[in-house]
């Protein structure tokens, strides 16, 4: 996990929601933004709130694990 991202850099990211998001509540979702070295994750309900920064390898491992359930 990457622990620091400047607020300015995070504001310039192109955030998107999963195509698997529940369409009944479009604000109830996780959003992701990618850069060559980091996958950023945030709660769509609080876009200025806490964010996670993961390496692409860690993100791929998480997605693989999450898709198994």
N, C-alpha and C positions, 0 to 999 in steps of 0.2 A: 504494500500500500504506500502511496506517496502522501506525505503529510502536509505539504505546503503548496498552495497555489495562490498567487496574488489575486486580490479582488478584481483588479483591472483585467488580468488575463482571463479570469472566469467569466466576466461580463462579455467578452468578445467571442466566446465559444458559440457554436451553432448547436443548440440543444434540440433533441427530438425525443418523442415518446415511442414506446414499443408498439409495433403493429398488433400486439396481443393485448393492448390496454382495453379495459372494460369501457365500452362506449356509453354505458348508462351514466357514468360520472366522469367526464373528460378531465377533470382536475385531480382525480384520484389515481396518480400514476407516478412512476419513476421516470425521470428524464436522463438521457445520456448525451454526452458530447465527447467527441474523440479528437485527439491530436496524435501525431506520430509516436509519441512516447507515453501518453497517458489517456486513460478512459475515465472521464469525470462522470459522477453519478449524483443526482439530487432529487429531492421530493418536489413534485410539480406544484404542490399546495404552498410550499414555502421556498420559492426560487432564490431568495436572498439568504436562506438558512444554511445549515451545514451541508458540506459536500464531501464526497469521497473521491479520492484520486487513486486509481489502480493502474498497475502496469497492464499492458495488453494481454500478457500471459496469465496474470491473476484473473482478469475479467473473463477470458476464455474458459478458464477452469471453473469459475463461478457459474457461467452460463451453461456449461456442460453439466455440472452438478444439478443446477436448478431444473434443467429440462428433463432430468431423470425421474422427477417425482410427479 
